[in-house]
Amino acid sequence: MKSAAAAWLGKALYYALPNLAPFDVKAAVVHGQPVSAAYVGLTAGYGLLYAGAMVALAILVFSRRDFK
């Protein structure tokens, strides 16, 4: 990218947003390729880790708020 700010923003989004491609196994299933339990376990672990990190971030952000 020509803009340093746009390159920085792109890199920040690349690391902040989840990679959902590993969850898409339909091509393997359609072509009769087995999906191993280890792959499912690692992908589920990745999803749980990301969800946990987002919940922890939300707790951190909203613990400082007064909703009264």
Phi, psi and omega per residue, in radians:
M1 nan 2.586 -3.136
K2 -1.408 -0.527 -3.124
S3 -1.581 2.219 3.135
A4 -1.180 -0.629 3.133
A5 -1.154 -0.729 3.126
A6 -1.170 -0.662 3.095
A7 -1.139 -0.722 3.111
W8 -1.127 -0.757 3.131
L9 -1.103 -0.748 3.115
G10 -1.079 -0.742 3.128
K11 -1.172 -0.691 3.117
A12 -1.111 -0.754 3.110
L13 -1.166 -0.632 3.119
Y14 -1.040 -0.713 -3.125
Y15 -1.482 -0.422 -3.082
A16 -1.497 -0.598 -3.086
L17 -1.549 2.585 -3.098
P18 -1.305 2.638 3.041
N19 -1.587 1.838 -3.060
L20 -1.570 -0.049 -3.113
A21 -1.052 -0.672 3.132
P22 -1.093 -0.371 3.141
F23 -1.350 -0.242 -3.098
D24 -1.583 1.710 -3.126
V25 -1.930 0.199 -3.052
K26 -1.132 -0.565 3.127
A27 -1.142 -0.725 3.115
A28 -1.157 -0.724 -3.120
V29 -1.182 -0.733 -3.136
V30 -1.087 -0.636 -3.108
H31 -1.582 0.169 3.058
G32 1.298 0.305 3.112
Q33 -1.508 2.366 -3.120
P34 -1.259 2.557 3.040
V35 -1.860 1.973 -3.030
S36 -1.225 2.707 3.103
A37 -1.131 -0.582 3.115
A38 -1.127 -0.709 3.118
Y39 -1.127 -0.782 3.119
V40 -1.089 -0.732 3.138
G41 -1.126 -0.782 3.123
L42 -1.136 -0.708 3.133
T43 -1.170 -0.714 3.089
A44 -1.136 -0.702 3.087
G45 -1.072 -0.715 3.092
Y46 -1.078 -0.779 3.130
G47 -1.111 -0.748 3.126
L48 -1.166 -0.678 3.109
L49 -1.118 -0.765 3.125
Y50 -1.151 -0.766 3.124
A51 -1.091 -0.716 3.106
G52 -1.111 -0.678 3.109
A53 -1.146 -0.664 3.124
M54 -1.217 -0.651 3.079
V55 -1.151 -0.738 3.112
A56 -1.092 -0.704 3.094
L57 -1.131 -0.720 3.111
A58 -1.127 -0.703 3.101
I59 -1.085 -0.745 3.135
L60 -1.105 -0.762 -3.121
V61 -1.192 -0.816 -3.034
F62 -1.467 -0.181 3.102
S63 -1.249 -0.322 3.138
R64 -1.596 -0.086 -3.095
R65 -1.576 2.559 3.042
D66 -1.955 1.934 -3.056
F67 -1.661 0.256 -3.136
K68 -1.519 nan nan
